[in-house]
Structures are given as structure tokens and as C-alpha cells.
Amino acid sequence: MDKKNNLKMLFASIKNILRSLIKNDKTYDYYHQNTFWNDHYLIREYLNKQATGNSSTSWMKHLYETYFYKKNNLKMLSVVCGNGWQDRSLDKIFNFQRIDGFDISNELLYEARKNAKNSKFHYHQGNLNNIKINLNNYDLAVNIAGLHHVEKKEHMVWQTTAW
């Protein structure tokens, strides 16, 4: 496929996303009926290269191989976890012992619980603008594409960093 066709596909995907955002106001519809711009393989390769130095290595795999390789019994905190897609994706690489996800949306937490394949996934409803989290319970804390949903960003960032 040539560059021109790739760009056409990319812009068509972006156009579909924008069109569906205008039509659908439900979060469930947003997560299930759309193609995301960063799912396009050219964008994915570019982002991988920027994050890891290798266009074919995802940041998730790089994180595991660089910091967590051969470590067992890992526990992950997922803030603004949404429907849990990122938790399931990371678990395929890390094989966590336990994952705790927090989100304010009961609708998305219902979906996360429904799609959790085993008892290592624990999803909690909470307002991340004022939640208190003990980071000593976790080996890894992640927030993927959700910080913009939190009003008190500084509070959440300080709650989920060890420094």
C-alpha cells in the first residue's frame, strides 16, 4: 500500500471517530463503535519508535522487559481504568498477581468486571479527585488516556507517583 492510500485510511479513521463522537454521547458506544487514530499501524509504529527506540516494540513490552522481567507476584494499580482494556493488555505481558482498577463510571466498571477473565482483577468505584492510595501495595501504577477526565490532576499524579 502506498503512502497516499495510508494517509487516506488514516484520515478516514479520524473522520469516523469525530463523526461518531458527535452522534454518540454514551461512553459504551464510544469505546465499542469507533476506530481510534492511534490504532493505525503507521501511528502505532511511530509511537513505538518514540517510546522504545524500536517501531515494532510496544511501550508495554518495553516497560516489562526493561524493569520487570522475571519478577513474580507483581501488583498493578490502574487509575481511570475505564472498561479495563489496558489492564487486560498489560496482564497479557506481565501476568500480574493482582490488579486494582479505579474509575468513577459504574457503567465502565461493570464492563471491566464482565471482561475480567479471573479473580486477579479488582475494580473499584471512586472519585480520583480526592481518593487516597497507598502506593506501597503496588509495583506499578498506570494511567492510560484518562488523566484529562480528572479535575484535580496534581492530586492524582501525586497519589500515583513514588516521588
Backbone as JSON, one array per atom type, in Angstrom:
{
  "sequence": "MDKKNNLKMLFASIKNILRSLIKNDKTYDYYHQNTFWNDHYLIREYLNKQATGNSSTSWMKHLYETYFYKKNNLKMLSVVCGNGWQDRSLDKIFNFQRIDGFDISNELLYEARKNAKNSKFHYHQGNLNNIKINLNNYDLAVNIAGLHHVEKKEHMVWQTTAW",
  "N": [[0.85, -1.17, 0.0], [0.59, 2.21, -0.8], [1.95, 5.41, 0.32], [0.08, 7.49, 0.0], [-2.44, 6.18, -0.01], [-2.32, 5.11, 2.56], [-2.43, 7.42, 4.11], [-4.97, 8.33, 3.36], [-6.55, 6.29, 4.49], [-5.95, 6.71, 7.2], [-6.96, 9.36, 7.64], [-9.64, 8.88, 7.05], [-10.3, 7.19, 9.16], [-9.96, 8.95, 11.34], [-11.93, 10.82, 10.68], [-14.23, 9.21, 10.93], [-14.14, 8.71, 13.66], [-14.5, 11.29, 14.74], [-17.04, 11.88, 13.67], [-18.6, 9.9, 14.95], [-18.3, 10.67, 17.58], [-19.82, 12.94, 17.72], [-22.39, 11.93, 17.25], [-22.78, 9.93, 19.22], [-23.34, 9.89, 22.66], [-22.89, 8.24, 24.75], [-20.6, 6.54, 26.8], [-20.06, 3.83, 26.5], [-20.74, 3.32, 23.82], [-18.81, 4.89, 22.6], [-16.41, 3.53, 23.2], [-16.82, 1.15, 21.85], [-17.73, 1.36, 19.24], [-16.0, 2.69, 17.63], [-13.06, 3.48, 15.73], [-9.82, 4.06, 16.72], [-7.53, 6.74, 16.27], [-4.89, 6.22, 16.98], [-4.68, 3.54, 16.59], [-4.03, 3.01, 14.01], [-1.65, 1.49, 11.93], [0.65, 2.91, 11.07], [0.77, 5.1, 12.77], [0.97, 3.73, 15.18], [3.5, 2.46, 14.83], [5.14, 4.72, 14.73], [4.7, 5.85, 17.31], [5.63, 3.74, 18.9], [8.35, 3.75, 18.16], [9.13, 6.27, 19.13], [8.74, 5.89, 21.89], [10.19, 3.59, 22.59], [12.38, 3.25, 20.96], [12.28, 1.39, 19.02], [10.36, 0.52, 16.32], [8.72, -1.7, 16.27], [8.32, -2.57, 18.84], [6.21, -2.39, 21.53], [5.33, 0.09, 24.02], [4.42, -1.13, 26.32], [5.5, -3.73, 26.32], [8.2, -3.03, 26.3], [8.44, -1.71, 28.77], [7.97, -3.86, 30.52], [10.11, -5.64, 29.82], [12.33, -4.05, 30.39], [12.15, -3.25, 33.11], [10.77, -5.15, 34.69], [11.22, -7.8, 34.07], [11.19, -11.26, 34.62], [10.26, -10.96, 37.21], [8.13, -11.8, 39.88], [4.75, -12.18, 41.21], [3.65, -9.62, 40.9], [1.93, -6.52, 41.45], [-0.55, -4.33, 40.26], [-1.7, -0.99, 39.97], [-4.37, 0.64, 38.53], [-5.4, 3.63, 37.45], [-8.2, 5.63, 36.62], [-9.37, 3.59, 35.07], [-11.36, 2.88, 33.3], [-12.97, 0.77, 31.01], [-11.24, -1.29, 31.44], [-9.57, -2.25, 29.41], [-6.85, -1.65, 29.1], [-5.75, -2.82, 31.33], [-6.17, -5.54, 30.91], [-4.61, -5.83, 28.61], [-2.01, -5.18, 29.54], [-1.76, -7.21, 31.45], [-1.51, -9.49, 29.89], [1.13, -9.36, 29.15], [2.6, -8.97, 31.55], [1.53, -10.74, 33.45], [0.19, -10.34, 36.04], [-0.16, -10.66, 39.63], [-2.14, -9.41, 41.02], [-4.55, -6.93, 40.17], [-5.68, -3.74, 40.67], [-8.21, -1.65, 39.8], [-9.42, 1.67, 39.4], [-12.18, 3.77, 38.9], [-14.57, 6.32, 38.08], [-16.89, 5.8, 36.74], [-19.63, 3.8, 36.86], [-20.79, 2.35, 34.81], [-18.65, 1.76, 33.03], [-17.03, 0.33, 34.79], [-18.64, -1.88, 35.29], [-18.47, -3.13, 32.79], [-15.71, -3.63, 32.74], [-15.45, -5.47, 34.85], [-17.03, -7.51, 33.83], [-15.52, -8.34, 31.64], [-13.18, -9.2, 32.78], [-11.03, -11.88, 33.16], [-10.37, -13.5, 35.27], [-9.95, -13.9, 38.87], [-7.96, -12.13, 39.63], [-8.37, -9.54, 38.9], [-9.59, -6.57, 40.22], [-12.04, -4.27, 40.6], [-12.9, -0.94, 41.4], [-15.15, 1.6, 42.41], [-14.59, 5.0, 42.44], [-13.85, 8.43, 43.22], [-11.35, 10.01, 41.7], [-10.42, 12.51, 42.18], [-10.22, 12.95, 44.86], [-9.33, 10.67, 46.13], [-7.46, 8.48, 48.29], [-4.51, 6.73, 48.04], [-2.51, 3.95, 48.76], [0.56, 3.56, 47.75], [2.5, 1.71, 48.39], [1.44, -0.76, 48.18], [1.68, -1.59, 45.59], [3.45, -2.54, 42.59], [3.5, -1.29, 40.19], [2.02, 1.58, 38.81], [-0.46, 2.78, 36.7], [-1.81, 5.07, 34.29], [-3.68, 5.36, 31.62], [-4.49, 7.25, 29.0], [-6.47, 8.71, 30.41], [-6.19, 10.83, 32.17], [-7.14, 13.35, 31.53], [-9.76, 13.28, 32.31], [-9.85, 13.82, 34.96], [-10.34, 16.24, 37.4], [-8.71, 17.38, 39.45], [-5.81, 17.14, 38.73], [-3.15, 17.31, 39.71], [-3.38, 16.28, 42.29], [-4.07, 13.58, 41.75], [-1.82, 12.75, 40.28], [0.22, 13.01, 42.22], [-0.72, 11.13, 43.99], [-0.18, 8.81, 42.67], [2.51, 8.51, 42.16], [5.82, 7.72, 43.17], [7.55, 9.61, 44.11]],
  "CA": [[0.0, 0.0, 0.0], [1.45, 3.38, -0.88], [1.8, 6.43, 1.35], [-1.16, 8.25, -0.22], [-3.55, 5.35, 0.47], [-2.22, 5.02, 4.01], [-2.94, 8.68, 4.66], [-6.42, 8.33, 3.16], [-7.11, 5.41, 5.52], [-5.79, 7.37, 8.48], [-7.91, 10.45, 7.72], [-10.98, 8.29, 7.09], [-10.48, 6.72, 10.53], [-10.15, 10.13, 12.18], [-13.24, 11.36, 10.34], [-15.24, 8.34, 11.54], [-14.1, 8.94, 15.1], [-15.14, 12.58, 15.01], [-18.47, 11.75, 13.36], [-19.27, 9.11, 15.98], [-18.32, 11.43, 18.83], [-20.94, 13.87, 17.64], [-23.62, 11.16, 17.3], [-22.92, 9.1, 20.43], [-22.93, 10.53, 23.89], [-22.65, 7.23, 25.76], [-19.23, 6.07, 26.85], [-20.01, 2.48, 25.96], [-20.71, 3.44, 22.37], [-17.51, 5.46, 22.23], [-15.37, 2.51, 23.27], [-17.12, -0.06, 21.09], [-18.14, 1.57, 17.85], [-15.06, 3.6, 16.99], [-11.67, 3.14, 15.46], [-9.02, 5.13, 17.28], [-6.46, 7.19, 15.38], [-3.62, 5.6, 17.34], [-4.68, 2.13, 16.19], [-3.49, 2.91, 12.65], [-0.33, 0.89, 12.09], [1.73, 3.9, 10.9], [0.82, 5.86, 14.03], [1.48, 2.8, 16.2], [4.94, 2.31, 14.61], [5.78, 5.98, 15.12], [4.65, 5.95, 18.77], [6.56, 2.73, 19.43], [9.71, 4.24, 17.93], [9.37, 7.37, 20.06], [8.73, 5.41, 23.27], [11.1, 2.48, 22.88], [13.51, 3.22, 20.04], [12.05, 0.31, 18.05], [9.0, 0.68, 15.82], [7.92, -2.91, 16.44], [8.22, -2.89, 20.26], [5.26, -1.52, 22.23], [5.81, 0.61, 25.3], [4.08, -2.09, 27.36], [6.51, -4.79, 26.28], [9.46, -2.4, 26.68], [8.38, -1.49, 30.21], [8.16, -5.16, 31.17], [11.46, -6.17, 29.58], [13.35, -3.18, 30.97], [12.07, -3.08, 34.56], [10.04, -6.17, 35.44], [11.49, -9.13, 33.51], [11.38, -12.36, 35.56], [9.77, -10.65, 38.55], [6.87, -12.52, 40.13], [3.8, -11.66, 42.19], [3.51, -8.18, 40.7], [0.61, -5.93, 41.67], [-0.69, -3.11, 39.48], [-2.76, -0.03, 40.22], [-4.81, 1.27, 37.3], [-6.28, 4.75, 37.77], [-9.06, 5.95, 35.48], [-9.22, 2.32, 34.34], [-12.37, 2.74, 32.26], [-13.51, -0.59, 30.83], [-10.21, -2.25, 31.77], [-8.84, -2.79, 28.25], [-5.41, -1.53, 29.31], [-5.38, -3.79, 32.36], [-6.09, -6.85, 30.26], [-3.47, -5.8, 27.69], [-0.79, -5.27, 30.34], [-1.7, -8.51, 32.11], [-1.01, -10.48, 28.92], [2.59, -9.26, 29.13], [3.18, -9.03, 32.9], [0.92, -11.79, 34.26], [0.12, -9.81, 37.4], [-0.83, -11.42, 40.67], [-3.35, -8.65, 41.36], [-4.75, -5.64, 39.51], [-6.74, -2.91, 41.23], [-8.58, -0.55, 38.92], [-10.33, 2.66, 39.95], [-12.82, 4.66, 37.94], [-15.79, 6.92, 38.62], [-18.03, 5.37, 35.94], [-20.15, 2.45, 37.15], [-21.04, 1.67, 33.53], [-17.39, 1.2, 32.55], [-16.58, -0.68, 35.76], [-19.44, -3.08, 35.01], [-17.88, -3.77, 31.63], [-14.39, -4.14, 33.13], [-15.67, -6.69, 35.64], [-17.58, -8.54, 32.94], [-14.46, -8.83, 30.75], [-12.06, -9.74, 33.55], [-11.04, -13.32, 32.93], [-10.15, -14.26, 36.5], [-10.13, -13.18, 40.13], [-6.87, -11.18, 39.91], [-8.87, -8.21, 38.57], [-10.47, -5.99, 41.24], [-12.42, -2.94, 40.13], [-13.49, -0.14, 42.47], [-15.69, 2.89, 42.03], [-14.04, 6.04, 43.28], [-13.57, 9.73, 42.63], [-9.9, 10.17, 41.75], [-10.09, 13.87, 42.59], [-9.96, 13.01, 46.3], [-9.02, 9.34, 46.64], [-6.16, 8.26, 48.94], [-4.0, 5.44, 47.57], [-1.24, 3.53, 49.35], [1.38, 3.02, 46.66], [3.33, 0.61, 48.86], [0.76, -2.01, 47.83], [1.77, -1.82, 44.14], [4.74, -2.49, 41.9], [3.33, -0.46, 39.01], [0.79, 2.37, 38.73], [-0.63, 3.28, 35.33], [-2.95, 5.85, 33.84], [-3.57, 5.36, 30.16], [-5.5, 8.03, 28.27], [-7.59, 9.08, 31.24], [-5.9, 11.94, 33.07], [-7.96, 14.5, 31.17], [-11.06, 13.15, 32.95], [-9.7, 14.14, 36.37], [-10.27, 17.69, 37.6], [-7.55, 17.7, 40.29], [-4.74, 16.32, 38.15], [-1.98, 17.28, 40.58], [-3.66, 15.34, 43.38], [-3.99, 12.21, 41.27], [-0.43, 12.44, 39.94], [0.97, 12.81, 43.47], [-1.18, 9.88, 44.59], [0.25, 7.64, 41.89], [3.95, 8.51, 41.92], [6.57, 7.39, 44.38], [8.5, 10.67, 44.47]],
  "C": [[0.9, 1.24, 0.0], [1.08, 4.42, 0.19], [0.48, 7.2, 1.23], [-2.37, 7.47, 0.29], [-3.52, 5.21, 1.98], [-2.77, 6.28, 4.67], [-4.45, 8.78, 4.5], [-7.11, 7.47, 4.22], [-7.07, 6.08, 6.9], [-6.82, 8.49, 8.64], [-9.35, 9.95, 7.74], [-11.28, 7.8, 8.51], [-10.75, 7.88, 11.47], [-11.52, 10.74, 11.94], [-14.36, 10.53, 10.98], [-15.29, 8.54, 13.05], [-14.84, 10.23, 15.43], [-16.64, 12.52, 14.76], [-19.2, 10.99, 14.47], [-19.3, 9.83, 17.31], [-19.49, 12.41, 18.85], [-22.26, 13.12, 17.82], [-23.84, 10.49, 18.66], [-22.47, 9.86, 21.67], [-22.67, 9.51, 24.99], [-21.22, 6.71, 25.66], [-19.1, 4.69, 26.23], [-19.91, 2.52, 24.44], [-19.35, 3.95, 21.89], [-16.43, 4.4, 22.19], [-15.6, 1.34, 22.33], [-17.44, 0.15, 19.63], [-17.16, 2.44, 17.08], [-13.73, 2.94, 16.71], [-10.85, 4.32, 15.95], [-7.86, 5.46, 16.35], [-5.15, 6.5, 15.71], [-3.6, 4.09, 17.13], [-4.16, 1.94, 14.77], [-2.04, 2.46, 12.75], [0.81, 1.89, 11.9], [1.89, 4.75, 12.17], [1.42, 4.98, 15.12], [3.0, 2.63, 16.06], [5.69, 3.56, 15.05], [5.83, 6.12, 16.65], [5.6, 4.94, 19.42], [8.0, 3.21, 19.31], [10.06, 5.35, 18.92], [9.53, 6.87, 21.5], [9.84, 4.41, 23.57], [12.36, 2.46, 22.02], [13.36, 2.17, 18.96], [10.59, 0.37, 17.6], [8.12, -0.56, 16.02], [7.78, -3.33, 17.91], [7.29, -1.9, 20.94], [5.86, -1.02, 23.53], [5.52, -0.37, 26.42], [5.13, -3.18, 27.46], [7.86, -4.23, 26.74], [9.53, -2.18, 28.19], [8.63, -2.8, 30.96], [9.6, -5.64, 31.04], [12.55, -5.35, 30.26], [13.34, -3.19, 32.5], [11.5, -4.27, 35.34], [10.31, -7.6, 34.98], [11.83, -10.11, 34.62], [11.03, -12.01, 37.01], [8.39, -11.26, 38.7], [6.0, -11.76, 41.14], [3.62, -10.15, 42.11], [2.07, -7.73, 40.89], [0.57, -4.59, 40.94], [-1.89, -2.3, 39.94], [-3.09, 0.63, 38.89], [-5.81, 2.36, 37.65], [-6.95, 5.26, 36.51], [-9.02, 4.75, 34.52], [-10.26, 2.13, 33.25], [-12.91, 1.32, 32.2], [-12.45, -1.67, 31.02], [-9.4, -2.79, 30.61], [-7.34, -2.75, 28.49], [-4.93, -2.53, 30.35], [-5.22, -5.18, 31.76], [-4.89, -6.92, 29.32], [-2.16, -5.93, 28.46], [-0.65, -6.63, 31.01], [-1.21, -9.6, 31.17], [0.51, -10.5, 28.89], [3.18, -9.54, 30.51], [2.73, -10.24, 33.72], [0.91, -11.4, 35.74], [-0.51, -10.8, 38.37], [-2.16, -10.75, 41.02], [-3.35, -7.33, 40.59], [-5.92, -4.95, 40.19], [-6.98, -1.75, 40.3], [-9.59, 0.36, 39.59], [-10.88, 3.53, 38.84], [-14.08, 5.22, 38.59], [-17.05, 6.38, 37.93], [-18.45, 3.93, 36.27], [-20.39, 1.66, 35.87], [-19.75, 1.02, 33.0], [-16.84, 0.15, 33.5], [-17.36, -1.98, 35.59], [-18.82, -3.86, 33.84], [-16.51, -4.36, 31.95], [-14.53, -5.43, 33.91], [-16.15, -7.84, 34.77], [-16.47, -9.16, 32.08], [-13.24, -9.37, 31.48], [-12.14, -11.26, 33.51], [-10.82, -14.14, 34.2], [-10.19, -13.33, 37.71], [-8.98, -12.23, 40.46], [-7.29, -9.74, 39.65], [-9.86, -7.74, 39.63], [-10.76, -4.55, 40.84], [-13.24, -2.22, 41.19], [-13.99, 1.18, 41.92], [-15.14, 3.93, 42.99], [-13.79, 7.32, 42.5], [-12.08, 10.01, 42.78], [-9.47, 11.6, 42.07], [-9.77, 13.95, 44.09], [-9.62, 11.67, 46.92], [-7.63, 9.32, 47.3], [-5.71, 6.84, 48.57], [-2.66, 5.15, 48.26], [-0.4, 2.84, 48.27], [2.28, 1.87, 47.1], [2.72, -0.75, 48.52], [0.99, -2.42, 46.38], [3.2, -1.74, 43.62], [4.7, -1.54, 40.71], [2.0, 0.28, 39.11], [0.7, 2.94, 37.33], [-1.89, 4.12, 35.21], [-2.79, 5.96, 32.34], [-4.77, 6.1, 29.58], [-6.69, 8.42, 29.12], [-7.39, 10.3, 32.12], [-6.77, 13.16, 32.77], [-9.36, 14.44, 31.77], [-11.03, 13.57, 34.42], [-9.52, 15.64, 36.53], [-9.01, 18.09, 38.37], [-6.37, 16.82, 39.88], [-3.53, 16.21, 39.07], [-2.17, 16.28, 41.72], [-3.49, 13.9, 42.9], [-2.55, 11.83, 40.92], [0.4, 12.18, 41.2], [0.54, 11.52, 44.15], [-0.6, 8.65, 43.9], [1.72, 7.67, 41.5], [4.67, 8.31, 43.24], [7.52, 8.5, 44.79], [7.85, 11.81, 45.17]]
}
